[in-house]
Amino acid sequence: MIKAYFLPTSLPEALDLLAEHHPMVTAGGTVARLLLNEGVFFPETVMSLKKTGLDQVRVNGSVQIGAMATMTRMTQLKEIPMLQAAARQVAAWAVRNMGTVGGNIFASFVQPHGDFAVALLALDAQLQFASKSGERAVALRDFYMGGRPNPAELLTGIQVKVPAGKTAYMKYARRALNAPSIVAVAAHVQEEGGVVKSAAIALNAVDRVPIRAVNAENMLVGKPLNAESIAAAAEAASAECHPSDDEVASAWYRRQMANVFVRRTLEQL
């Protein structure tokens, strides 16, 4: 039973409450409400960040996204079309009005959420955290590789460079809209002199968290982006996945679709 609900109006107040009461922290609440209703969590204290002012989006060379910025706001982010595309694939419009960027990053620990976070991962996004001890920045890639978040910290923002080169995003689900992913793929490729200079391929719903397909990326670098290199990258990406069986799809099927949709995503480029 929830005994206390906190609604701080500033980041310093939120950090004070976090340090003193160790509450369950919610952003838009779309996933938290589901887990509470299903009895997955039984917190005695809950804290919402919706009035902390962490919803601003600033563009100045790079894009600074407040952790509480909504998916609906991301659909309007013309500076980075891949983030627009990913945001449009997150649930239905009512959920996008509530769901936040920060919430999607944390929800990625509860698969198959994280269809927006996978696009951030392909763009080498940097996360900004704050605690009573100070602030720190960490790459989203390192954050997912490091395991569970630090409960003494709050995610305050995400920094993303406006990408050079080409980007593409695809999500495959059993319905065209408002359905959990079987696989989602985000790719960012830069070419120079007719060959790939750098490549980033991120996948969601095929591992415990969104992942970068490093071996697949290496299959592209130094080669022309053509049918042969794309096929090799898609095969490598499939081999890097570690999916599990669930009510949406079997592990075998997710791995097969990872191959198909990495190929299709790269072909868009």
Accessible surface in RSA format (square Angstrom, percent):
REM  Atomic radii and reference values for relative SASA: ProtOr
REM  Chains: A
REM  Algorithm: Lee & Richards
REM  Probe-radius: 1.40
REM  Slices: 20
REM RES _ NUM      All-atoms   Total-Side   Main-Chain    Non-polar    All polar
REM                ABS   REL    ABS   REL    ABS   REL    ABS   REL    ABS   REL
RES MET A   1   185.12  95.9 140.41  92.9  44.71 106.5 117.22  99.7  67.89  89.9
RES ILE A   2    79.91  45.5  57.44  42.8  22.46  54.1  57.44  41.4  22.46  61.0
RES LYS A   3   153.15  74.7 114.53  70.3  38.62  92.0  77.08  69.4  76.06  81.0
RES ALA A   4    32.30  29.7  24.76  38.2   7.54  17.2  32.23  45.4   0.07   0.2
RES TYR A   5   122.41  57.1  93.98  53.5  28.43  74.0  79.70  59.9  42.71  52.6
RES PHE A   6    38.58  19.3  36.22  22.4   2.36   6.2  38.58  23.4   0.00   0.0
RES LEU A   7    61.69  34.4  43.03  30.8  18.65  46.9  43.42  30.5  18.27  49.2
RES PRO A   8     0.00   0.0   0.00   0.0   0.00   0.0   0.00   0.0   0.00   0.0
RES THR A   9    93.97  66.8  75.33  76.4  18.64  44.4  51.53  69.2  42.44  64.2
RES SER A  10    40.39  34.1  39.05  52.1   1.34   3.1  30.72  65.4   9.67  13.5
RES LEU A  11    37.50  20.9  35.36  25.3   2.13   5.4  35.36  24.8   2.13   5.7
RES PRO A  12    90.43  65.9  86.22  78.6   4.21  15.3  89.77  74.1   0.66   4.1
RES GLU A  13    72.11  41.4  68.15  51.6   3.96   9.4  30.30  58.6  41.81  34.1
RES ALA A  14     0.00   0.0   0.00   0.0   0.00   0.0   0.00   0.0   0.00   0.0
RES LEU A  15    19.06  10.6  18.53  13.3   0.53   1.3  18.53  13.0   0.53   1.4
RES ASP A  16    66.07  46.3  61.84  61.6   4.23  10.0  24.59  57.9  41.47  41.4
RES LEU A  17    28.01  15.6  27.92  20.0   0.09   0.2  28.01  19.7   0.00   0.0
RES LEU A  18     8.49   4.7   7.96   5.7   0.53   1.3   7.96   5.6   0.53   1.4
RES ALA A  19    50.77  46.7  28.86  44.5  21.91  49.8  37.35  52.6  13.42  35.6
RES GLU A  20   124.02  71.2  96.72  73.2  27.30  65.0  38.70  74.9  85.32  69.7
RES HIS A  21    67.98  37.2  50.80  35.3  17.18  43.9  32.97  34.0  35.01  40.7
RES HIS A  22   142.56  77.9 120.10  83.5  22.46  57.5  83.69  86.3  58.87  68.5
RES PRO A  23    10.84   7.9   0.00   0.0  10.84  39.4   0.47   0.4  10.37  64.5
RES MET A  24    38.37  19.9  25.80  17.1  12.58  30.0  34.38  29.2   3.99   5.3
RES VAL A  25    53.61  35.3  27.88  25.2  25.73  62.0  27.88  24.2  25.73  69.8
RES THR A  26    16.80  12.0  12.94  13.1   3.86   9.2  10.28  13.8   6.53   9.9
RES ALA A  27    23.31  21.4  12.81  19.8  10.50  23.9  12.81  18.0  10.50  27.8
RES GLY A  28    16.11  19.9   0.00   N/A  16.11  19.9   7.78  21.4   8.33  18.7
RES GLY A  29    10.86  13.4   0.00   N/A  10.86  13.4   6.84  18.8   4.02   9.0
RES THR A  30    44.99  32.0  24.79  25.1  20.20  48.1  16.70  22.4  28.28  42.8
RES VAL A  31    31.13  20.5  29.10  26.3   2.03   4.9  29.65  25.8   1.48   4.0
RES ALA A  32    13.57  12.5   9.61  14.8   3.96   9.0  11.27  15.9   2.30   6.1
RES ARG A  33   125.32  52.6 124.24  63.3   1.08   2.6  56.76  77.6  68.56  41.6
RES LEU A  34    83.04  46.2  80.02  57.2   3.02   7.6  82.32  57.8   0.72   1.9
RES LEU A  35    18.35  10.2  18.35  13.1   0.00   0.0  18.35  12.9   0.00   0.0
RES LEU A  36    50.21  28.0  34.04  24.4  16.17  40.6  34.29  24.1  15.92  42.8
RES ASN A  37   128.87  88.9  91.39  88.3  37.47  90.2  27.23  65.5 101.64  98.2
RES GLU A  38   116.33  66.8  80.93  61.2  35.40  84.3  37.94  73.4  78.39  64.0
RES GLY A  39    26.85  33.1   0.00   N/A  26.85  33.1  14.48  39.7  12.36  27.7
RES VAL A  40    83.91  55.2  57.22  51.8  26.69  64.3  63.93  55.5  19.99  54.2
RES PHE A  41    90.40  45.2  85.59  53.0   4.82  12.5  88.28  53.5   2.13   6.1
RES PHE A  42   158.87  79.5 130.44  80.8  28.43  74.0 134.45  81.5  24.42  69.9
RES PRO A  43    22.88  16.7  10.73   9.8  12.15  44.2  22.03  18.2   0.85   5.3
RES GLU A  44    98.52  56.6  93.16  70.5   5.36  12.8  27.92  54.0  70.60  57.6
RES THR A  45    27.05  19.2  25.64  26.0   1.41   3.4  19.86  26.7   7.19  10.9
RES VAL A  46     6.06   4.0   6.06   5.5   0.00   0.0   6.06   5.3   0.00   0.0
RES MET A  47     0.00   0.0   0.00   0.0   0.00   0.0   0.00   0.0   0.00   0.0
RES SER A  48     3.70   3.1   3.70   4.9   0.00   0.0   1.63   3.5   2.07   2.9
RES LEU A  49    10.49   5.8  10.18   7.3   0.31   0.8  10.18   7.1   0.31   0.8
RES LYS A  50   123.28  60.1  96.51  59.2  26.77  63.7  45.19  40.7  78.08  83.2
RES LYS A  51   115.70  56.4  99.73  61.2  15.97  38.0  57.11  51.4  58.59  62.4
RES THR A  52    11.48   8.2   0.00   0.0  11.48  27.3   0.34   0.5  11.14  16.8
RES GLY A  53    50.41  62.2   0.00   N/A  50.41  62.2  32.56  89.3  17.85  40.0
RES LEU A  54    25.73  14.3  22.16  15.9   3.57   9.0  24.95  17.5   0.78   2.1
RES ASP A  55    72.78  51.0  62.33  62.0  10.45  24.7  14.66  34.5  58.11  58.0
RES GLN A  56    92.72  51.8  89.51  65.4   3.21   7.6  17.36  37.0  75.36  57.2
RES VAL A  57    25.66  16.9   0.55   0.5  25.12  60.5   0.55   0.5  25.12  68.1
RES ARG A  58   148.05  62.2 143.35  73.1   4.70  11.2  58.91  80.5  89.15  54.0
RES VAL A  59    69.56  45.8  37.31  33.8  32.25  77.7  37.31  32.4  32.25  87.5
RES ASN A  60   136.62  94.2 116.68 112.8  19.94  48.0  29.43  70.8 107.19 103.6
RES GLY A  61    69.66  85.9   0.00   N/A  69.66  85.9  45.98 126.2  23.68  53.0
RES SER A  62    24.01  20.3  20.06  26.8   3.95   9.1   8.74  18.6  15.27  21.4
RES VAL A  63     0.00   0.0   0.00   0.0   0.00   0.0   0.00   0.0   0.00   0.0
RES GLN A  64    52.61  29.4  52.47  38.3   0.15   0.4  31.48  67.0  21.13  16.0
RES ILE A  65     0.00   0.0   0.00   0.0   0.00   0.0   0.00   0.0   0.00   0.0
RES GLY A  66     8.84  10.9   0.00   N/A   8.84  10.9   8.57  23.5   0.27   0.6
RES ALA A  67     4.10   3.8   3.98   6.1   0.12   0.3   3.98   5.6   0.12   0.3
RES MET A  68    13.92   7.2  10.32   6.8   3.60   8.6   9.24   7.9   4.68   6.2
RES ALA A  69     1.31   1.2   0.00   0.0   1.31   3.0   1.31   1.8   0.00   0.0
RES THR A  70    38.01  27.0  36.97  37.5   1.03   2.5  29.44  39.5   8.56  12.9
RES MET A  71     1.48   0.8   1.48   1.0   0.00   0.0   1.48   1.3   0.00   0.0
RES THR A  72    42.34  30.1  41.75  42.3   0.60   1.4  39.64  53.2   2.70   4.1
RES ARG A  73    82.58  34.7  80.78  41.2   1.79   4.3  32.57  44.5  50.01  30.3
RES MET A  74     0.00   0.0   0.00   0.0   0.00   0.0   0.00   0.0   0.00   0.0
RES THR A  75    25.88  18.4  20.68  21.0   5.20  12.4  10.58  14.2  15.30  23.1
RES GLN A  76   102.39  57.3  88.26  64.5  14.12  33.6  36.24  77.1  66.15  50.2
RES LEU A  77     1.16   0.6   0.71   0.5   0.44   1.1   1.16   0.8   0.00   0.0
RES LYS A  78   166.24  81.1 151.67  93.1  14.57  34.7  94.74  85.3  71.50  76.2
RES GLU A  79    76.37  43.8  59.53  45.0  16.84  40.1  29.49  57.0  46.89  38.3
RES ILE A  80     0.44   0.3   0.44   0.3   0.00   0.0   0.44   0.3   0.00   0.0
RES PRO A  81    82.90  60.4  79.72  72.7   3.18  11.6  80.11  66.1   2.79  17.3
RES MET A  82     5.37   2.8   0.45   0.3   4.92  11.7   5.28   4.5   0.09   0.1
RES LEU A  83     0.00   0.0   0.00   0.0   0.00   0.0   0.00   0.0   0.00   0.0
RES GLN A  84    21.82  12.2  21.82  15.9   0.00   0.0   0.16   0.3  21.66  16.4
RES ALA A  85    35.37  32.5  31.71  48.9   3.66   8.3  34.04  47.9   1.34   3.5
RES ALA A  86     0.00   0.0   0.00   0.0   0.00   0.0   0.00   0.0   0.00   0.0
RES ALA A  87     0.00   0.0   0.00   0.0   0.00   0.0   0.00   0.0   0.00   0.0
RES ARG A  88   120.68  50.7 117.02  59.7   3.66   8.7  47.56  65.0  73.11  44.3
RES GLN A  89    51.84  29.0  49.31  36.0   2.53   6.0   3.75   8.0  48.08  36.5
RES VAL A  90    18.00  11.8  16.16  14.6   1.85   4.4  18.00  15.6   0.00   0.0
RES ALA A  91    28.56  26.3  17.21  26.6  11.34  25.8  21.25  29.9   7.30  19.3
RES ALA A  92    32.59  30.0  28.75  44.4   3.83   8.7  32.59  45.9   0.00   0.0
RES TRP A  93   175.14  70.3 173.19  83.8   1.94   4.6 143.95  76.8  31.19  50.6
RES ALA A  94    50.30  46.2  46.93  72.4   3.36   7.7  48.71  68.6   1.59   4.2
RES VAL A  95    53.49  35.2  52.95  47.9   0.54   1.3  53.49  46.5   0.00   0.0
RES ARG A  96    44.43  18.7  44.41  22.6   0.02   0.1   0.11   0.2  44.32  26.9
RES ASN A  97    71.32  49.2  53.50  51.7  17.82  42.9  20.59  49.6  50.73  49.0
RES MET A  98    85.96  44.5  78.15  51.7   7.81  18.6  51.25  43.6  34.72  46.0
RES GLY A  99     7.74   9.5   0.00   N/A   7.74   9.5   7.74  21.2   0.00   0.0
RES THR A 100     5.71   4.1   2.26   2.3   3.44   8.2   2.23   3.0   3.48   5.3
RES VAL A 101     0.00   0.0   0.00   0.0   0.00   0.0   0.00   0.0   0.00   0.0
RES GLY A 102     4.21   5.2   0.00   N/A   4.21   5.2   4.21  11.5   0.00   0.0
RES GLY A 103    24.01  29.6   0.00   N/A  24.01  29.6  20.88  57.3   3.13   7.0
RES ASN A 104    17.59  12.1  13.62  13.2   3.97   9.6   3.88   9.3  13.71  13.3
RES ILE A 105     0.00   0.0   0.00   0.0   0.00   0.0   0.00   0.0   0.00   0.0
RES PHE A 106    71.46  35.8  65.32  40.5   6.15  16.0  65.58  39.8   5.89  16.9
RES ALA A 107     8.55   7.9   3.59   5.5   4.96  11.3   8.00  11.3   0.55   1.5
RES SER A 108     0.00   0.0   0.00   0.0   0.00   0.0   0.00   0.0   0.00   0.0
RES PHE A 109    21.64  10.8   6.20   3.8  15.44  40.2   6.62   4.0  15.02  43.0
RES VAL A 110    56.45  37.1  52.78  47.8   3.67   8.8  56.45  49.1   0.00   0.0
RES GLN A 111    54.55  30.5  29.43  21.5  25.12  59.8  29.57  62.9  24.98  18.9
RES PRO A 112    28.87  21.0  26.61  24.3   2.27   8.2  26.67  22.0   2.20  13.7
RES HIS A 113    61.84  33.8  56.65  39.4   5.19  13.3  35.16  36.2  26.68  31.0
RES GLY A 114     0.65   0.8   0.00   N/A   0.65   0.8   0.00   0.0   0.65   1.4
RES ASP A 115    11.39   8.0  10.80  10.8   0.59   1.4   2.25   5.3   9.14   9.1
RES PHE A 116     0.00   0.0   0.00   0.0   0.00   0.0   0.00   0.0   0.00   0.0
RES ALA A 117     0.00   0.0   0.00   0.0   0.00   0.0   0.00   0.0   0.00   0.0
RES VAL A 118     0.00   0.0   0.00   0.0   0.00   0.0   0.00   0.0   0.00   0.0
RES ALA A 119     0.00   0.0   0.00   0.0   0.00   0.0   0.00   0.0   0.00   0.0
RES LEU A 120     0.00   0.0   0.00   0.0   0.00   0.0   0.00   0.0   0.00   0.0
RES LEU A 121     2.66   1.5   2.50   1.8   0.16   0.4   2.54   1.8   0.12   0.3
RES ALA A 122     0.02   0.0   0.00   0.0   0.02   0.0   0.00   0.0   0.02   0.1
RES LEU A 123    11.18   6.2   0.90   0.6  10.28  25.8   2.39   1.7   8.79  23.7
RES ASP A 124    83.38  58.4  69.00  68.7  14.39  34.0  32.15  75.7  51.24  51.1
RES ALA A 125     0.34   0.3   0.00   0.0   0.34   0.8   0.00   0.0   0.34   0.9
RES GLN A 126    72.32  40.4  72.32  52.9   0.00   0.0  30.35  64.6  41.97  31.8
RES LEU A 127     0.05   0.0   0.05   0.0   0.00   0.0   0.05   0.0   0.00   0.0
RES GLN A 128    44.28  24.8  44.28  32.4   0.00   0.0  24.27  51.7  20.01  15.2
RES PHE A 129     5.06   2.5   3.58   2.2   1.49   3.9   3.71   2.2   1.35   3.9
RES ALA A 130     3.42   3.1   2.95   4.5   0.48   1.1   3.42   4.8   0.00   0.0
RES SER A 131    20.65  17.4  14.19  18.9   6.46  14.9   5.48  11.7  15.17  21.3
RES LYS A 132   129.96  63.4  95.22  58.4  34.74  82.7  63.63  57.3  66.33  70.7
RES SER A 133   114.99  97.2  72.61  96.9  42.38  97.6  44.06  93.8  70.94  99.4
RES GLY A 134    37.06  45.7   0.00   N/A  37.06  45.7  33.60  92.2   3.46   7.7
RES GLU A 135   150.89  86.6 115.52  87.4  35.37  84.2  38.63  74.7 112.26  91.7
RES ARG A 136   111.28  46.7  98.71  50.3  12.56  29.9  60.30  82.4  50.98  30.9
RES ALA A 137    71.24  65.5  41.23  63.6  30.01  68.3  41.37  58.3  29.87  79.1
RES VAL A 138    24.41  16.1  19.65  17.8   4.76  11.5  24.41  21.2   0.00   0.0
RES ALA A 139    24.32  22.4  21.30  32.9   3.02   6.9  21.30  30.0   3.02   8.0
RES LEU A 140     0.47   0.3   0.44   0.3   0.03   0.1   0.44   0.3   0.03   0.1
RES ARG A 141    77.77  32.7  75.42  38.4   2.35   5.6  22.38  30.6  55.40  33.6
RES ASP A 142    81.08  56.8  73.47  73.1   7.61  18.0  17.48  41.1  63.61  63.4
RES PHE A 143    14.91   7.5   8.60   5.3   6.32  16.4  13.31   8.1   1.60   4.6
RES TYR A 144     3.81   1.8   3.64   2.1   0.16   0.4   3.70   2.8   0.11   0.1
RES MET A 145   144.48  74.8 115.65  76.5  28.83  68.6 108.86  92.6  35.62  47.2
RES GLY A 146    64.71  79.8   0.00   N/A  64.71  79.8  33.75  92.6  30.96  69.3
RES GLY A 147    22.42  27.6   0.00   N/A  22.42  27.6  20.84  57.2   1.58   3.5
RES ARG A 148   174.79  73.4 148.11  75.5  26.68  63.5  67.80  92.7 106.99  64.8
RES PRO A 149    33.94  24.7  20.25  18.5  13.69  49.8  23.54  19.4  10.40  64.7
RES ASN A 150    72.81  50.2  58.63  56.7  14.18  34.1  16.75  40.3  56.06  54.2
RES PRO A 151   117.78  85.8  97.05  88.5  20.73  75.4 109.09  90.1   8.69  54.0
RES ALA A 152    59.52  54.7  49.21  75.9  10.31  23.5  54.88  77.3   4.64  12.3
RES GLU A 153    24.09  13.8  12.38   9.4  11.70  27.9   1.71   3.3  22.38  18.3
RES LEU A 154     6.37   3.5   4.89   3.5   1.48   3.7   6.37   4.5   0.00   0.0
RES LEU A 155     9.01   5.0   3.81   2.7   5.20  13.1   3.81   2.7   5.20  14.0
RES THR A 156    23.35  16.6  19.02  19.3   4.33  10.3   8.31  11.2  15.04  22.7
RES GLY A 157     2.69   3.3   0.00   N/A   2.69   3.3   2.69   7.4   0.00   0.0
RES ILE A 158     0.00   0.0   0.00   0.0   0.00   0.0   0.00   0.0   0.00   0.0
RES GLN A 159    67.39  37.7  65.55  47.9   1.84   4.4   5.99  12.8  61.39  46.6
RES VAL A 160     0.90   0.6   0.00   0.0   0.90   2.2   0.90   0.8   0.00   0.0
RES LYS A 161   161.15  78.6 157.53  96.7   3.61   8.6  99.66  89.7  61.49  65.5
RES VAL A 162    64.56  42.5  46.25  41.9  18.31  44.1  46.25  40.2  18.31  49.7
RES PRO A 163    29.44  21.5   7.48   6.8  21.95  79.8  12.30  10.2  17.14 106.5
RES ALA A 164    62.81  57.8  49.95  77.1  12.86  29.3  59.15  83.3   3.66   9.7
RES GLY A 165    54.63  67.4   0.00   N/A  54.63  67.4  17.85  49.0  36.78  82.4
RES LYS A 166    96.52  47.1  91.74  56.3   4.78  11.4  65.34  58.8  31.18  33.2
RES THR A 167    39.86  28.4  15.36  15.6  24.50  58.4   1.78   2.4  38.08  57.6
RES ALA A 168     8.14   7.5   1.50   2.3   6.64  15.1   8.14  11.5   0.00   0.0
RES TYR A 169    21.84  10.2   3.33   1.9  18.51  48.2   3.33   2.5  18.51  22.8
RES MET A 170    44.04  22.8  39.19  25.9   4.85  11.5  43.65  37.1   0.39   0.5
RES LYS A 171    34.94  17.0   8.27   5.1  26.67  63.5   4.56   4.1  30.38  32.4
RES TYR A 172    53.18  24.8  51.71  29.4   1.47   3.8  31.80  23.9  21.37  26.3
RES ALA A 173    15.60  14.3   2.37   3.7  13.23  30.1   2.37   3.3  13.23  35.1
RES ARG A 174   154.68  64.9 119.10  60.7  35.59  84.7  60.35  82.5  94.34  57.2
RES ARG A 175   143.37  60.2 132.30  67.4  11.08  26.4  69.27  94.7  74.10  44.9
RES ALA A 176    94.23  86.6  61.88  95.5  32.35  73.6  74.65 105.1  19.58  51.9
RES LEU A 177   118.54  66.0 110.05  78.7   8.49  21.4 112.39  78.9   6.14  16.5
RES ASN A 178    73.32  50.6  66.65  64.4   6.66  16.0  11.74  28.3  61.58  59.5
RES ALA A 179    10.19   9.4   2.11   3.3   8.08  18.4   5.91   8.3   4.29  11.4
RES PRO A 180    63.62  46.4  53.38  48.7  10.23  37.2  62.27  51.4   1.35   8.4
RES SER A 181     0.07   0.1   0.00   0.0   0.07   0.2   0.00   0.0   0.07   0.1
RES ILE A 182     0.00   0.0   0.00   0.0   0.00   0.0   0.00   0.0   0.00   0.0
RES VAL A 183     0.26   0.2   0.03   0.0   0.23   0.6   0.03   0.0   0.23   0.6
RES ALA A 184     0.00   0.0   0.00   0.0   0.00   0.0   0.00   0.0   0.00   0.0
RES VAL A 185     0.49   0.3   0.49   0.4   0.00   0.0   0.49   0.4   0.00   0.0
RES ALA A 186     0.00   0.0   0.00   0.0   0.00   0.0   0.00   0.0   0.00   0.0
RES ALA A 187     0.15   0.1   0.15   0.2   0.00   0.0   0.15   0.2   0.00   0.0
RES HIS A 188    24.47  13.4  22.55  15.7   1.92   4.9  15.82  16.3   8.64  10.1
RES VAL A 189     0.52   0.3   0.04   0.0   0.49   1.2   0.09   0.1   0.43   1.2
RES GLN A 190    55.98  31.3  55.65  40.7   0.33   0.8   5.53  11.8  50.45  38.3
RES GLU A 191    71.01  40.8  39.09  29.6  31.92  76.0  16.20  31.3  54.81  44.8
RES GLU A 192   110.16  63.2  99.95  75.6  10.21  24.3  40.44  78.2  69.72  56.9
RES GLY A 193    81.92 101.0   0.00   N/A  81.92 101.0  44.93 123.3  36.98  82.8
RES GLY A 194    56.68  69.9   0.00   N/A  56.68  69.9  38.17 104.7  18.52  41.5
RES VAL A 195    52.92  34.8  52.92  47.9   0.00   0.0  52.92  46.0   0.00   0.0
RES VAL A 196     1.65   1.1   0.17   0.2   1.48   3.6   0.17   0.1   1.48   4.0
RES LYS A 197   124.02  60.5 103.29  63.4  20.72  49.3  64.74  58.3  59.28  63.1
RES SER A 198    43.47  36.7  41.55  55.5   1.92   4.4  39.00  83.0   4.47   6.3
RES ALA A 199    13.19  12.1   0.00   0.0  13.19  30.0   1.52   2.1  11.67  30.9
RES ALA A 200     5.53   5.1   5.40   8.3   0.13   0.3   5.40   7.6   0.13   0.4
RES ILE A 201     0.38   0.2   0.38   0.3   0.00   0.0   0.38   0.3   0.00   0.0
RES ALA A 202     0.00   0.0   0.00   0.0   0.00   0.0   0.00   0.0   0.00   0.0
RES LEU A 203     0.25   0.1   0.00   0.0   0.25   0.6   0.00   0.0   0.25   0.7
RES ASN A 204     0.20   0.1   0.00   0.0   0.20   0.5   0.20   0.5   0.00   0.0
RES ALA A 205     6.41   5.9   0.05   0.1   6.36  14.5   1.58   2.2   4.83  12.8
RES VAL A 206     0.49   0.3   0.37   0.3   0.12   0.3   0.37   0.3   0.12   0.3
RES ASP A 207    28.85  20.2  20.77  20.7   8.07  19.1   3.08   7.2  25.77  25.7
RES ARG A 208   132.84  55.8 118.11  60.2  14.73  35.1  75.80 103.6  57.04  34.6
RES VAL A 209     7.37   4.8   7.09   6.4   0.27   0.7   7.09   6.2   0.27   0.7
RES PRO A 210     2.06   1.5   0.00   0.0   2.06   7.5   0.00   0.0   2.06  12.8
RES ILE A 211    30.24  17.2  26.42  19.7   3.82   9.2  30.24  21.8   0.00   0.0
RES ARG A 212    29.80  12.5  14.57   7.4  15.23  36.3   2.74   3.8  27.06  16.4
RES ALA A 213     0.00   0.0   0.00   0.0   0.00   0.0   0.00   0.0   0.00   0.0
RES VAL A 214    57.32  37.7  57.32  51.9   0.00   0.0  57.32  49.8   0.00   0.0
RES ASN A 215    83.99  57.9  81.84  79.1   2.15   5.2  13.10  31.5  70.89  68.5
RES ALA A 216     0.00   0.0   0.00   0.0   0.00   0.0   0.00   0.0   0.00   0.0
RES GLU A 217    11.02   6.3  11.02   8.3   0.00   0.0   2.82   5.5   8.20   6.7
RES ASN A 218    91.37  63.0  80.09  77.4  11.28  27.2  25.19  60.6  66.18  64.0
RES MET A 219    79.55  41.2  78.35  51.9   1.19   2.8  62.27  52.9  17.27  22.9
RES LEU A 220     0.08   0.0   0.00   0.0   0.08   0.2   0.02   0.0   0.06   0.2
RES VAL A 221    64.83  42.7  54.42  49.3  10.41  25.1  54.42  47.3  10.41  28.2
RES GLY A 222    51.16  63.1   0.00   N/A  51.16  63.1  27.16  74.5  24.01  53.8
RES LYS A 223    88.78  43.3  88.32  54.2   0.46   1.1  66.84  60.2  21.95  23.4
RES PRO A 224    66.30  48.3  66.25  60.4   0.06   0.2  66.30  54.7   0.00   0.0
RES LEU A 225    35.18  19.6   7.72   5.5  27.46  69.0   7.72   5.4  27.46  73.9
RES ASN A 226    64.09  44.2  57.55  55.6   6.54  15.8  34.06  82.0  30.03  29.0
RES ALA A 227    85.65  78.8  69.19 106.8  16.46  37.4  76.02 107.1   9.63  25.5
RES GLU A 228   143.03  82.1 131.82  99.7  11.21  26.7  55.84 108.0  87.19  71.2
RES SER A 229     5.06   4.3   2.46   3.3   2.60   6.0   4.93  10.5   0.13   0.2
RES ILE A 230    11.50   6.5  11.50   8.6   0.00   0.0  11.50   8.3   0.00   0.0
RES ALA A 231    51.77  47.6  45.29  69.9   6.48  14.7  47.09  66.3   4.68  12.4
RES ALA A 232    39.57  36.4  28.86  44.5  10.72  24.4  37.47  52.8   2.10   5.6
RES ALA A 233     0.00   0.0   0.00   0.0   0.00   0.0   0.00   0.0   0.00   0.0
RES ALA A 234     0.43   0.4   0.43   0.7   0.00   0.0   0.43   0.6   0.00   0.0
RES GLU A 235   107.42  61.7 107.22  81.1   0.20   0.5  44.88  86.8  62.54  51.1
RES ALA A 236    13.01  12.0   5.11   7.9   7.90  18.0  12.32  17.3   0.69   1.8
RES ALA A 237     0.00   0.0   0.00   0.0   0.00   0.0   0.00   0.0   0.00   0.0
RES SER A 238     9.66   8.2   9.66  12.9   0.00   0.0   1.40   3.0   8.26  11.6
RES ALA A 239    78.47  72.1  48.64  75.1  29.83  67.9  56.62  79.7  21.85  57.9
RES GLU A 240    31.19  17.9  21.99  16.6   9.20  21.9  16.96  32.8  14.23  11.6
RES CYS A 241     2.31   1.7   0.00   0.0   2.31   5.4   0.00   0.0   2.31   2.5
RES HIS A 242   128.31  70.1 114.29  79.4  14.01  35.8  82.39  84.9  45.92  53.4
RES PRO A 243    17.95  13.1   0.00   0.0  17.95  65.2   2.44   2.0  15.51  96.4
RES SER A 244    78.06  66.0  70.81  94.5   7.26  16.7  43.74  93.1  34.33  48.1
RES ASP A 245   105.29  73.8  81.36  81.0  23.93  56.6  31.34  73.8  73.95  73.7
RES ASP A 246    63.17  44.3  34.31  34.1  28.87  68.3  30.46  71.7  32.71  32.6
RES GLU A 247   168.63  96.8 123.48  93.4  45.15 107.5  72.40 140.0  96.23  78.6
RES VAL A 248    19.06  12.5  13.77  12.5   5.29  12.8  17.46  15.2   1.60   4.3
RES ALA A 249     5.62   5.2   0.00   0.0   5.62  12.8   5.53   7.8   0.09   0.2
RES SER A 250    48.51  41.0  40.83  54.5   7.68  17.7  35.60  75.8  12.92  18.1
RES ALA A 251    18.72  17.2  18.72  28.9   0.00   0.0  18.72  26.4   0.00   0.0
RES TRP A 252   165.13  66.3 162.13  78.5   2.99   7.0 142.10  75.8  23.03  37.4
RES TYR A 253    56.45  26.4  56.45  32.1   0.00   0.0  39.19  29.4  17.26  21.3
RES ARG A 254     5.03   2.1   5.03   2.6   0.00   0.0   2.04   2.8   2.99   1.8
RES ARG A 255    75.84  31.8  75.84  38.7   0.00   0.0  23.45  32.0  52.39  31.8
RES GLN A 256    67.12  37.5  65.93  48.2   1.19   2.8   6.91  14.7  60.21  45.7
RES MET A 257    31.98  16.6  31.98  21.2   0.00   0.0  25.04  21.3   6.95   9.2
RES ALA A 258     0.00   0.0   0.00   0.0   0.00   0.0   0.00   0.0   0.00   0.0
RES ASN A 259    36.76  25.3  36.76  35.5   0.00   0.0   5.15  12.4  31.61  30.6
RES VAL A 260    34.38  22.6  34.19  31.0   0.19   0.5  34.38  29.9   0.00   0.0
RES PHE A 261    13.51   6.8  13.51   8.4   0.00   0.0  13.51   8.2   0.00   0.0
RES VAL A 262     0.02   0.0   0.02   0.0   0.00   0.0   0.02   0.0   0.00   0.0
RES ARG A 263    80.66  33.9  80.66  41.1   0.00   0.0  22.49  30.7  58.17  35.3
RES ARG A 264   105.44  44.3 102.66  52.3   2.78   6.6  20.21  27.6  85.23  51.7
RES THR A 265     0.08   0.1   0.08   0.1   0.00   0.0   0.08   0.1   0.00   0.0
RES LEU A 266     1.44   0.8   0.18   0.1   1.26   3.2   0.18   0.1   1.26   3.4
RES GLU A 267    98.98  56.8  69.77  52.8  29.21  69.5  31.07  60.1  67.91  55.4
RES GLN A 268   109.07  61.0  67.66  49.4  41.41  98.6  38.50  82.0  70.57  53.5
RES LEU A 269    29.03  16.2   2.86   2.0  26.17  65.8  19.79  13.9   9.24  24.9
END  Absolute sums over single chains surface
CHAIN  1 A    12633.6       9965.3       2668.3       7033.4       5600.2
END  Absolute sums over all chains
TOTAL         12633.6       9965.3       2668.3       7033.4       5600.2
